Amino acid sequence: MTKGRVIAFIVGVLSCLILLEIGLYICALVFVSSQEKLNKIALQKAADYRVLCLGDSTTAIGGKASWPSQLEEVLNSRNPGRQFSE
């Protein structure tokens, strides 16, 4: 192989890789922007929110005095139009 063919081959491979990278980047931008739009629409439609509380037995069986129940009351009182549940 001549020196010119080797250089042409390397330039061709690098050009292909650069074009592939640009194409993948554009596809990722389109996907992310469309997913963000879908997430915004879903959040606007959702009126109910479920809060996951992790803890011990007082978290699970505390009744109205438990901190998850108190958190639910606070969130519902501070955010009219949205319904939170434990």
VMD Tcl script that builds the backbone (N, CA, C; Angstrom):
set m [mol new atoms 258]
animate dup $m
set s [atomselect $m all]
$s set {name element resname resid chain x y z} {
  {N N MET 1 A 0.834 -1.181 0.000}
  {CA C MET 1 A 0.000 0.000 0.000}
  {C C MET 1 A 0.881 1.247 0.000}
  {N N THR 2 A 0.379 2.214 -0.658}
  {CA C THR 2 A 1.131 3.461 -0.687}
  {C C THR 2 A 0.743 4.326 0.498}
  {N N LYS 3 A 1.579 5.295 0.733}
  {CA C LYS 3 A 1.345 6.204 1.852}
  {C C LYS 3 A 0.024 6.962 1.680}
  {N N GLY 4 A -0.308 7.341 0.461}
  {CA C GLY 4 A -1.537 8.087 0.186}
  {C C GLY 4 A -2.783 7.266 0.473}
  {N N ARG 5 A -2.732 5.966 0.143}
  {CA C ARG 5 A -3.883 5.097 0.406}
  {C C ARG 5 A -4.088 4.896 1.907}
  {N N VAL 6 A -3.027 4.756 2.640}
  {CA C VAL 6 A -3.130 4.583 4.092}
  {C C VAL 6 A -3.743 5.838 4.731}
  {N N ILE 7 A -3.270 6.986 4.312}
  {CA C ILE 7 A -3.804 8.240 4.848}
  {C C ILE 7 A -5.273 8.392 4.469}
  {N N ALA 8 A -5.632 8.054 3.229}
  {CA C ALA 8 A -7.028 8.140 2.791}
  {C C ALA 8 A -7.908 7.181 3.599}
  {N N PHE 9 A -7.392 5.987 3.878}
  {CA C PHE 9 A -8.145 5.017 4.674}
  {C C PHE 9 A -8.387 5.535 6.090}
  {N N ILE 10 A -7.349 6.070 6.726}
  {CA C ILE 10 A -7.465 6.586 8.088}
  {C C ILE 10 A -8.425 7.767 8.130}
  {N N VAL 11 A -8.317 8.668 7.163}
  {CA C VAL 11 A -9.227 9.817 7.106}
  {C C VAL 11 A -10.666 9.345 6.893}
  {N N GLY 12 A -10.869 8.349 6.061}
  {CA C GLY 12 A -12.208 7.807 5.827}
  {C C GLY 12 A -12.807 7.194 7.075}
  {N N VAL 13 A -12.013 6.406 7.778}
  {CA C VAL 13 A -12.488 5.773 9.015}
  {C C VAL 13 A -12.815 6.841 10.065}
  {N N LEU 14 A -11.927 7.816 10.227}
  {CA C LEU 14 A -12.187 8.885 11.202}
  {C C LEU 14 A -13.424 9.688 10.822}
  {N N SER 15 A -13.616 9.956 9.535}
  {CA C SER 15 A -14.801 10.691 9.086}
  {C C SER 15 A -16.069 9.913 9.394}
  {N N CYS 16 A -16.037 8.618 9.141}
  {CA C CYS 16 A -17.205 7.772 9.446}
  {C C CYS 16 A -17.509 7.778 10.939}
  {N N LEU 17 A -16.495 7.677 11.762}
  {CA C LEU 17 A -16.699 7.672 13.213}
  {C C LEU 17 A -17.248 9.008 13.689}
  {N N ILE 18 A -16.752 10.098 13.139}
  {CA C ILE 18 A -17.242 11.419 13.535}
  {C C ILE 18 A -18.698 11.588 13.117}
  {N N LEU 19 A -19.043 11.178 11.903}
  {CA C LEU 19 A -20.434 11.277 11.453}
  {C C LEU 19 A -21.353 10.383 12.276}
  {N N LEU 20 A -20.893 9.208 12.640}
  {CA C LEU 20 A -21.676 8.314 13.484}
  {C C LEU 20 A -21.914 8.937 14.856}
  {N N GLU 21 A -20.886 9.520 15.411}
  {CA C GLU 21 A -21.009 10.164 16.727}
  {C C GLU 21 A -21.993 11.329 16.680}
  {N N ILE 22 A -21.912 12.141 15.636}
  {CA C ILE 22 A -22.841 13.270 15.493}
  {C C ILE 22 A -24.275 12.762 15.337}
  {N N GLY 23 A -24.465 11.720 14.553}
  {CA C GLY 23 A -25.798 11.152 14.378}
  {C C GLY 23 A -26.375 10.600 15.669}
  {N N LEU 24 A -25.562 9.893 16.417}
  {CA C LEU 24 A -26.026 9.357 17.706}
  {C C LEU 24 A -26.341 10.473 18.695}
  {N N TYR 25 A -25.554 11.528 18.674}
  {CA C TYR 25 A -25.796 12.664 19.567}
  {C C TYR 25 A -27.122 13.337 19.226}
  {N N ILE 26 A -27.395 13.518 17.953}
  {CA C ILE 26 A -28.660 14.131 17.535}
  {C C ILE 26 A -29.844 13.243 17.913}
  {N N CYS 27 A -29.700 11.939 17.713}
  {CA C CYS 27 A -30.770 11.009 18.113}
  {C C CYS 27 A -31.019 11.071 19.614}
  {N N ALA 28 A -29.969 11.172 20.394}
  {CA C ALA 28 A -30.126 11.261 21.846}
  {C C ALA 28 A -30.832 12.554 22.238}
  {N N LEU 29 A -30.491 13.653 21.591}
  {CA C LEU 29 A -31.165 14.924 21.888}
  {C C LEU 29 A -32.654 14.845 21.573}
  {N N VAL 30 A -32.997 14.252 20.446}
  {CA C VAL 30 A -34.406 14.109 20.064}
  {C C VAL 30 A -35.132 13.223 21.072}
  {N N PHE 31 A -34.522 12.117 21.445}
  {CA C PHE 31 A -35.155 11.202 22.396}
  {C C PHE 31 A -35.360 11.863 23.752}
  {N N VAL 32 A -34.343 12.541 24.267}
  {CA C VAL 32 A -34.439 13.164 25.582}
  {C C VAL 32 A -35.484 14.281 25.584}
  {N N SER 33 A -35.510 15.091 24.542}
  {CA C SER 33 A -36.486 16.178 24.511}
  {C C SER 33 A -37.909 15.639 24.395}
  {N N SER 34 A -38.119 14.590 23.609}
  {CA C SER 34 A -39.463 14.018 23.513}
  {C C SER 34 A -39.864 13.355 24.826}
  {N N GLN 35 A -38.923 12.729 25.514}
  {CA C GLN 35 A -39.236 12.108 26.801}
  {C C GLN 35 A -39.575 13.161 27.845}
  {N N GLU 36 A -38.874 14.295 27.832}
  {CA C GLU 36 A -39.183 15.374 28.772}
  {C C GLU 36 A -40.577 15.932 28.524}
  {N N LYS 37 A -40.971 16.067 27.265}
  {CA C LYS 37 A -42.325 16.536 26.951}
  {C C LYS 37 A -43.366 15.552 27.464}
  {N N LEU 38 A -43.124 14.256 27.252}
  {CA C LEU 38 A -44.062 13.243 27.745}
  {C C LEU 38 A -44.146 13.244 29.266}
  {N N ASN 39 A -43.017 13.464 29.936}
  {CA C ASN 39 A -43.019 13.521 31.401}
  {C C ASN 39 A -43.813 14.719 31.896}
  {N N LYS 40 A -43.667 15.868 31.247}
  {CA C LYS 40 A -44.420 17.057 31.652}
  {C C LYS 40 A -45.915 16.845 31.481}
  {N N ILE 41 A -46.304 16.222 30.372}
  {CA C ILE 41 A -47.719 15.949 30.136}
  {C C ILE 41 A -48.251 14.989 31.190}
  {N N ALA 42 A -47.481 13.964 31.508}
  {CA C ALA 42 A -47.920 12.991 32.511}
  {C C ALA 42 A -48.042 13.631 33.887}
  {N N LEU 43 A -47.126 14.524 34.236}
  {CA C LEU 43 A -47.207 15.188 35.535}
  {C C LEU 43 A -48.386 16.140 35.608}
  {N N GLN 44 A -48.733 16.777 34.508}
  {CA C GLN 44 A -49.877 17.675 34.510}
  {C C GLN 44 A -51.176 16.902 34.651}
  {N N LYS 45 A -51.229 15.705 34.088}
  {CA C LYS 45 A -52.433 14.885 34.176}
  {C C LYS 45 A -52.581 14.241 35.548}
  {N N ALA 46 A -51.478 13.925 36.179}
  {CA C ALA 46 A -51.521 13.211 37.457}
  {C C ALA 46 A -51.947 14.152 38.570}
  {N N ALA 47 A -53.017 13.793 39.229}
  {CA C ALA 47 A -53.491 14.595 40.349}
  {C C ALA 47 A -53.135 13.934 41.673}
  {N N ASP 48 A -52.842 12.648 41.645}
  {CA C ASP 48 A -52.545 11.915 42.872}
  {C C ASP 48 A -51.063 11.556 42.925}
  {N N TYR 49 A -50.516 11.695 44.110}
  {CA C TYR 49 A -49.120 11.339 44.354}
  {C C TYR 49 A -49.071 10.353 45.503}
  {N N ARG 50 A -48.288 9.311 45.344}
  {CA C ARG 50 A -48.095 8.346 46.421}
  {C C ARG 50 A -46.675 8.514 46.923}
  {N N VAL 51 A -46.556 8.701 48.252}
  {CA C VAL 51 A -45.256 8.910 48.887}
  {C C VAL 51 A -44.831 7.610 49.542}
  {N N LEU 52 A -43.636 7.161 49.247}
  {CA C LEU 52 A -43.090 5.947 49.838}
  {C C LEU 52 A -42.290 6.324 51.070}
  {N N CYS 53 A -42.686 5.780 52.209}
  {CA C CYS 53 A -41.999 6.057 53.473}
  {C C CYS 53 A -41.310 4.782 53.941}
  {N N LEU 54 A -40.019 4.877 54.169}
  {CA C LEU 54 A -39.249 3.737 54.646}
  {C C LEU 54 A -38.943 3.922 56.125}
  {N N GLY 55 A -39.045 2.840 56.865}
  {CA C GLY 55 A -38.746 2.938 58.283}
  {C C GLY 55 A -39.041 1.637 59.012}
  {N N ASP 56 A -39.195 1.753 60.336}
  {CA C ASP 56 A -39.432 0.560 61.153}
  {C C ASP 56 A -40.927 0.370 61.399}
  {N N SER 57 A -41.287 -0.333 62.481}
  {CA C SER 57 A -42.688 -0.663 62.733}
  {C C SER 57 A -43.536 0.574 63.007}
  {N N THR 58 A -42.953 1.635 63.549}
  {CA C THR 58 A -43.759 2.842 63.803}
  {C C THR 58 A -44.145 3.536 62.498}
  {N N THR 59 A -43.402 3.281 61.456}
  {CA C THR 59 A -43.760 3.841 60.153}
  {C C THR 59 A -44.940 3.085 59.565}
  {N N ALA 60 A -44.953 1.786 59.722}
  {CA C ALA 60 A -45.975 0.963 59.098}
  {C C ALA 60 A -47.289 0.932 59.870}
  {N N ILE 61 A -47.239 0.833 61.202}
  {CA C ILE 61 A -48.474 0.613 61.964}
  {C C ILE 61 A -48.720 1.714 62.990}
  {N N GLY 62 A -48.284 2.899 62.730}
  {CA C GLY 62 A -48.435 3.981 63.685}
  {C C GLY 62 A -49.803 4.631 63.698}
  {N N GLY 63 A -50.633 4.351 62.701}
  {CA C GLY 63 A -51.953 4.958 62.642}
  {C C GLY 63 A -51.874 6.430 62.285}
  {N N LYS 64 A -52.815 7.212 62.798}
  {CA C LYS 64 A -52.848 8.645 62.489}
  {C C LYS 64 A -51.727 9.413 63.177}
  {N N ALA 65 A -51.112 8.818 64.176}
  {CA C ALA 65 A -50.022 9.493 64.875}
  {C C ALA 65 A -48.670 9.235 64.224}
  {N N SER 66 A -48.633 8.353 63.229}
  {CA C SER 66 A -47.352 8.035 62.585}
  {C C SER 66 A -46.887 9.203 61.726}
  {N N TRP 67 A -45.595 9.258 61.510}
  {CA C TRP 67 A -45.078 10.369 60.723}
  {C C TRP 67 A -45.500 10.320 59.259}
  {N N PRO 68 A -45.746 9.144 58.643}
  {CA C PRO 68 A -46.269 9.171 57.276}
  {C C PRO 68 A -47.668 9.793 57.177}
  {N N SER 69 A -48.513 9.522 58.161}
  {CA C SER 69 A -49.840 10.126 58.164}
  {C C SER 69 A -49.757 11.631 58.376}
  {N N GLN 70 A -48.875 12.055 59.260}
  {CA C GLN 70 A -48.692 13.483 59.485}
  {C C GLN 70 A -48.116 14.163 58.236}
  {N N LEU 71 A -47.198 13.485 57.560}
  {CA C LEU 71 A -46.639 14.016 56.325}
  {C C LEU 71 A -47.724 14.158 55.264}
  {N N GLU 72 A -48.602 13.179 55.167}
  {CA C GLU 72 A -49.702 13.240 54.206}
  {C C GLU 72 A -50.601 14.445 54.484}
  {N N GLU 73 A -50.930 14.679 55.734}
  {CA C GLU 73 A -51.775 15.820 56.090}
  {C C GLU 73 A -51.100 17.147 55.745}
  {N N VAL 74 A -49.809 17.255 56.034}
  {CA C VAL 74 A -49.081 18.496 55.748}
  {C C VAL 74 A -49.010 18.738 54.246}
  {N N LEU 75 A -48.677 17.706 53.483}
  {CA C LEU 75 A -48.570 17.858 52.033}
  {C C LEU 75 A -49.913 18.222 51.407}
  {N N ASN 76 A -50.989 17.596 51.868}
  {CA C ASN 76 A -52.311 17.903 51.326}
  {C C ASN 76 A -52.757 19.318 51.681}
  {N N SER 77 A -52.395 19.789 52.879}
  {CA C SER 77 A -52.813 21.139 53.273}
  {C C SER 77 A -51.995 22.216 52.559}
  {N N ARG 78 A -50.748 21.937 52.238}
  {CA C ARG 78 A -49.874 22.945 51.594}
  {C C ARG 78 A -49.976 22.935 50.072}
  {N N ASN 79 A -50.588 21.913 49.480}
  {CA C ASN 79 A -50.655 21.792 48.026}
  {C C ASN 79 A -52.087 21.559 47.576}
  {N N PRO 80 A -52.896 22.617 47.540}
  {CA C PRO 80 A -54.275 22.420 47.090}
  {C C PRO 80 A -54.314 22.013 45.615}
  {N N GLY 81 A -55.242 21.168 45.271}
  {CA C GLY 81 A -55.355 20.683 43.894}
  {C C GLY 81 A -54.570 19.411 43.650}
  {N N ARG 82 A -53.764 19.022 44.595}
  {CA C ARG 82 A -53.005 17.770 44.486}
  {C C ARG 82 A -53.353 16.900 45.682}
  {N N GLN 83 A -53.420 15.615 45.462}
  {CA C GLN 83 A -53.767 14.677 46.518}
  {C C GLN 83 A -52.587 13.760 46.780}
  {N N PHE 84 A -52.090 13.785 48.013}
  {CA C PHE 84 A -50.985 12.921 48.428}
  {C C PHE 84 A -51.549 11.804 49.297}
  {N N SER 85 A -50.974 10.615 49.152}
  {CA C SER 85 A -51.363 9.496 50.002}
  {C C SER 85 A -50.123 8.715 50.389}
  {N N GLU 86 A -50.243 8.004 51.526}
  {CA C GLU 86 A -49.099 7.224 51.996}
  {C C GLU 86 A -49.152 5.817 51.472}
}
mol reanalyze $m
mol bondsrecalc $m
mol representation Tube
mol addrep $m
